[in-house]
Amino acid sequence: VPGADLSRTVGWFTSMFPVRLDVAGFDLDDAFAGGDAAGGLVKAVKEQLLAIPDKGLGFGLLRYLNDRTAPALAAYPEPQIGFNYLGRFSATDMPDELRGLGWTQALESVDADAALDADMPVLSALEVNSYVTDTARGPRLDATFTFPTGILAKDDVQELA
């Protein structure tokens, strides 16, 4: 945002905005199986996302900060799927499960089996967080799918993944 003072900001900003993707004309079964349609579908989705003005920033301004438009936009349902692309990171000497996080962690402090807070509200029924790590074999895309077990079944999420 032009003129915004970010000098006391830690972290990064994520904009949340609804998007409807047009996948008409693609063989989705072939794309999901990794066939020839997958490349065209990924490109079409990328181009649709790049066409969104200001990467969706305007939606948040209209939805949360504009007294005239906020009530109209609040009437629409919350999204069911949240997608967050964390970016592209260089490979490190860290184990695979820690690659791409963008910072260094003390290995002894990692608890991969830590339970999530069951009372913590979710932003959507399914959250997909992804990133690309540059490795010696080339770029590697990783994604995690998280969901409340009372809403979705693990088998359904694994099939989607």
C-alpha positions as CSV (number, residue, x, y, z in Angstrom):
1,V,0.0,0.0,0.0
2,P,1.7,3.2,-1.1
3,G,2.7,5.3,1.9
4,A,2.2,2.6,4.5
5,D,4.8,2.6,7.3
6,L,6.0,-1.0,7.8
7,S,9.1,-0.1,9.8
8,R,7.8,-1.7,13.0
9,T,6.3,-4.8,11.2
10,V,7.5,-8.3,11.8
11,G,6.4,-11.1,9.5
12,W,4.6,-10.9,6.3
13,F,1.1,-9.9,5.1
14,T,-1.3,-12.4,3.7
15,S,-4.3,-11.1,1.8
16,M,-7.4,-13.2,1.9
17,F,-9.9,-12.9,-0.9
18,P,-12.4,-15.2,-2.6
19,V,-11.7,-16.5,-6.0
20,R,-13.7,-18.6,-8.5
21,L,-11.5,-20.5,-10.9
22,D,-12.8,-21.4,-14.4
23,V,-11.6,-24.9,-15.3
24,A,-14.0,-25.3,-18.2
25,G,-12.5,-27.1,-21.2
26,F,-10.0,-29.2,-19.2
27,D,-10.2,-32.9,-18.7
28,L,-10.1,-32.8,-14.9
29,D,-9.7,-36.6,-14.5
30,D,-6.6,-36.4,-16.8
31,A,-5.3,-33.4,-14.9
32,F,-5.7,-35.0,-11.5
33,A,-4.0,-38.1,-12.8
34,G,-1.0,-36.0,-13.8
35,G,-1.8,-36.3,-17.5
36,D,-1.3,-33.8,-20.3
37,A,-4.2,-31.6,-19.1
38,A,-2.4,-30.9,-15.8
39,G,0.1,-28.4,-17.3
40,G,-2.6,-26.4,-19.2
41,L,-4.8,-26.4,-16.1
42,V,-2.0,-25.1,-13.8
43,K,-1.2,-22.4,-16.4
44,A,-4.9,-21.3,-16.7
45,V,-5.2,-21.1,-12.9
46,K,-2.0,-19.1,-12.7
47,E,-3.2,-16.6,-15.3
48,Q,-6.5,-16.2,-13.6
49,L,-4.8,-15.4,-10.3
50,L,-2.4,-13.0,-11.9
51,A,-5.4,-11.1,-13.4
52,I,-6.8,-10.2,-10.0
53,P,-6.2,-6.5,-9.4
54,D,-3.6,-5.7,-6.7
55,K,-3.4,-9.4,-5.7
56,G,-6.8,-9.2,-4.0
57,L,-5.9,-6.4,-1.6
58,G,-9.0,-4.4,-2.6
59,F,-11.3,-7.1,-1.3
60,G,-10.0,-6.8,2.2
61,L,-10.4,-3.1,2.1
62,L,-13.9,-3.3,0.9
63,R,-14.9,-6.2,3.2
64,Y,-13.4,-4.9,6.4
65,L,-12.7,-1.2,6.2
66,N,-15.4,0.3,4.1
67,D,-18.6,1.0,6.0
68,R,-20.8,1.0,2.9
69,T,-19.5,-2.2,1.3
70,A,-18.7,-4.3,4.4
71,P,-22.3,-5.3,5.2
72,A,-22.9,-6.4,1.6
73,L,-19.8,-8.5,1.4
74,A,-20.4,-9.9,4.9
75,A,-23.6,-11.5,3.7
76,Y,-21.6,-14.0,1.5
77,P,-20.3,-17.3,3.0
78,E,-16.7,-17.7,4.2
79,P,-14.5,-19.8,1.8
80,Q,-14.3,-23.5,2.4
81,I,-10.7,-23.9,1.2
82,G,-7.8,-21.7,2.2
83,F,-4.6,-21.7,0.1
84,N,-1.4,-20.1,1.1
85,Y,1.8,-20.1,-1.0
86,L,4.7,-19.4,1.3
87,G,7.2,-18.8,-1.5
88,R,10.4,-20.4,-2.9
89,F,13.3,-21.2,-0.6
90,S,16.9,-22.4,-1.1
91,A,17.9,-25.8,0.0
92,T,19.8,-26.1,3.3
93,D,21.5,-28.8,5.3
94,M,18.3,-29.2,7.4
95,P,16.2,-32.4,7.3
96,D,13.5,-32.6,4.6
97,E,10.7,-31.9,7.1
98,L,12.3,-28.5,8.0
99,R,13.3,-27.4,4.5
100,G,11.7,-24.3,3.1
101,L,10.6,-22.7,6.4
102,G,12.7,-19.6,5.7
103,W,14.5,-19.7,9.1
104,T,16.7,-22.0,11.1
105,Q,15.3,-24.0,14.0
106,A,17.2,-25.8,16.7
107,L,16.6,-29.4,15.8
108,E,16.2,-30.5,19.4
109,S,13.2,-28.2,19.7
110,V,11.2,-29.7,16.9
111,D,8.2,-31.8,18.0
112,A,6.6,-33.2,14.9
113,D,3.9,-35.0,17.0
114,A,2.7,-31.8,18.8
115,A,-1.1,-31.8,19.0
116,L,-3.1,-28.8,17.6
117,D,-5.3,-27.0,20.0
118,A,-8.8,-28.5,19.5
119,D,-10.5,-25.3,20.6
120,M,-8.7,-23.1,18.1
121,P,-11.1,-21.9,15.4
122,V,-10.2,-22.7,11.8
123,L,-10.3,-20.2,8.9
124,S,-11.8,-22.8,6.5
125,A,-12.7,-26.4,6.2
126,L,-9.5,-27.2,4.4
127,E,-6.2,-25.3,4.6
128,V,-3.5,-25.9,2.0
129,N,0.0,-24.4,2.7
130,S,2.6,-24.9,0.0
131,Y,6.2,-23.8,-0.8
132,V,8.9,-24.6,-3.3
133,T,12.4,-25.7,-2.2
134,D,15.4,-25.5,-4.5
135,T,17.2,-28.8,-4.2
136,A,20.2,-30.4,-6.0
137,R,17.6,-32.3,-8.1
138,G,15.7,-29.1,-9.0
139,P,12.7,-27.3,-7.5
140,R,10.5,-29.4,-5.2
141,L,6.9,-28.4,-4.4
142,D,5.6,-29.4,-1.0
143,A,2.2,-28.9,0.5
144,T,0.5,-29.6,3.8
145,F,-3.3,-30.1,4.0
146,T,-4.9,-29.5,7.4
147,F,-8.5,-29.8,8.3
148,P,-10.8,-30.3,11.3
149,T,-11.6,-34.0,11.6
150,G,-15.2,-33.3,12.5
151,I,-15.7,-31.6,9.1
152,L,-13.7,-33.7,6.6
153,A,-12.5,-37.3,6.5
154,K,-8.8,-38.0,6.2
155,D,-9.4,-40.3,3.2
156,D,-11.2,-37.6,1.4
157,V,-8.4,-35.1,2.0
158,Q,-5.8,-37.6,0.9
159,E,-7.7,-38.3,-2.3
160,L,-7.8,-34.5,-3.0
161,A,-4.1,-34.1,-2.2
